[in-house]
Amino acid sequence: MITKETTQEKRHEDIMPEYHCKSCGTIISKKALICPKCGASQNKTPVYVLIFKMLSFLIPPVGFIMYIIKRGKSYGYAKEYIICAFSGISIILILFAVWNTFLIM
């Protein structure tokens, strides 16, 4: 049964979908170009972030260090660094297991 409240909530979600600021983690509209709290741009990822994300994947300790550095300042980037680090560790472990399987044969 659709109630008036359910319809209003759905309209609100359609009009104002929300997500977290990439820099400070404040909840903002998906359509926002900048964060109203910290002023960080929401469109482009800085080049240094992409470089550190690649390093986090290839060298997981870099991801853990970047997570520790960024977790208080920019929650979104910190989360991305830790995800890249864990992904890198997972791939390393899988490759290690496959390598050892072929060595045993």
C-alpha positions as CSV (number, residue, x, y, z in Angstrom):
1,M,0.0,0.0,0.0
2,I,1.4,3.3,-1.0
3,T,1.0,6.1,1.5
4,K,1.4,9.8,1.1
5,E,4.6,9.7,3.2
6,T,6.1,7.0,1.0
7,T,5.4,9.0,-2.1
8,Q,7.0,12.1,-0.6
9,E,10.0,10.2,0.6
10,K,10.5,8.8,-2.9
11,R,10.2,12.2,-4.5
12,H,12.8,13.6,-2.0
13,E,15.2,10.7,-2.9
14,D,14.7,11.4,-6.6
15,I,15.2,15.1,-6.2
16,M,18.1,15.1,-3.7
17,P,20.1,11.9,-4.0
18,E,22.9,12.1,-1.4
19,Y,26.4,10.9,-1.1
20,H,29.6,11.7,0.9
21,C,32.0,14.5,0.0
22,K,35.3,13.1,-1.4
23,S,37.3,15.3,0.9
24,C,35.5,15.7,4.3
25,G,32.8,13.0,4.2
26,T,29.9,15.4,4.7
27,I,26.6,14.2,3.2
28,I,25.9,16.3,0.1
29,S,23.7,16.1,-3.0
30,K,25.0,14.1,-5.9
31,K,24.5,17.1,-8.1
32,A,26.8,19.3,-6.0
33,L,29.9,20.5,-7.8
34,I,31.6,21.6,-4.6
35,C,31.1,20.6,-0.9
36,P,29.3,23.4,1.0
37,K,31.3,22.6,4.1
38,C,34.9,22.3,2.9
39,G,34.7,23.7,-0.7
40,A,36.3,20.6,-2.3
41,S,35.5,19.9,-5.9
42,Q,33.4,16.8,-6.5
43,N,34.1,16.3,-10.2
44,K,37.7,15.5,-10.8
45,T,40.0,13.2,-8.9
46,P,43.4,14.9,-8.5
47,V,46.3,13.2,-10.3
48,Y,48.3,12.6,-7.1
49,V,45.3,10.6,-5.8
50,L,45.3,8.3,-8.8
51,I,49.1,7.8,-8.5
52,F,48.8,6.9,-4.8
53,K,45.9,4.6,-5.5
54,M,48.0,2.7,-8.1
55,L,50.9,2.6,-5.6
56,S,48.5,1.4,-2.9
57,F,47.5,-1.5,-5.2
58,L,51.0,-2.4,-6.2
59,I,52.6,-1.8,-2.8
60,P,49.9,-2.3,-0.2
61,P,51.9,-0.7,2.7
62,V,51.6,2.6,0.8
63,G,47.8,2.2,0.9
64,F,47.8,1.6,4.7
65,I,50.1,4.6,5.3
66,M,47.9,6.9,3.1
67,Y,44.8,5.6,4.8
68,I,46.3,6.6,8.2
69,I,47.3,10.0,6.9
70,K,44.0,10.8,5.2
71,R,41.4,9.2,7.4
72,G,40.7,12.3,9.5
73,K,41.0,14.8,6.7
74,S,39.4,13.2,3.6
75,Y,37.3,10.2,4.4
76,G,36.5,9.3,0.7
77,Y,40.1,9.2,-0.4
78,A,41.1,7.3,2.7
79,K,38.5,4.7,2.0
80,E,39.8,4.3,-1.6
81,Y,43.4,3.9,-0.5
82,I,42.5,1.1,1.9
83,I,40.4,-0.7,-0.7
84,C,43.3,-0.5,-3.2
85,A,45.7,-1.9,-0.5
86,F,43.4,-4.8,0.3
87,S,42.8,-5.5,-3.4
88,G,46.6,-5.5,-3.9
89,I,47.1,-7.9,-1.0
90,S,44.3,-10.2,-2.4
91,I,45.9,-10.3,-5.8
92,I,49.4,-11.0,-4.3
93,L,48.0,-13.8,-2.2
94,I,46.2,-15.4,-5.2
95,L,49.3,-15.1,-7.4
96,F,51.4,-16.6,-4.6
97,A,49.0,-19.5,-4.2
98,V,48.9,-20.2,-8.0
99,W,52.7,-19.9,-8.2
100,N,53.2,-22.4,-5.4
101,T,50.7,-24.8,-7.0
102,F,52.8,-24.8,-10.2
103,L,56.0,-25.2,-8.3
104,I,54.7,-28.3,-6.5
105,M,53.7,-30.0,-9.7
